[in-house]
Amino acid sequence: MAKVRIPTPLRKLTNNEELVEVNAASVSEVFRELQTRFPGIQERLLDESGAVRRFVNVYVNEEDIRFLQNQDTPIQPNDEISIIPAIAGG
């Protein structure tokens, strides 16, 4: 099963789990499984049109999905998916 790293701000939705195992073939399936198991998490990751929110970065094995196949990026059983909220400063 692939592993998803949950950022600290979203762990209240995952019962404080930092690493969640998922059985998914693509990033979009990862999001669906997370939503099924942890209701409310998807609205924090995806906008109303279903696209990854601008301030959320998603990586598969340290590769930004925006430079891969976005939500169609395939997931293998040993992959690690990282969800990282963007940090702004000034």
Buried (B, 14 or more C-beta within 10 A) or exposed (E): EBBBEBBEEBBEBBEEBEEBEBEBEBBBBBBBBBBEBBEEBBEBBBEEEEEBBEEBBBBBBEEBBEEBEBBEBEBEEEBBBBBEBEEEEE
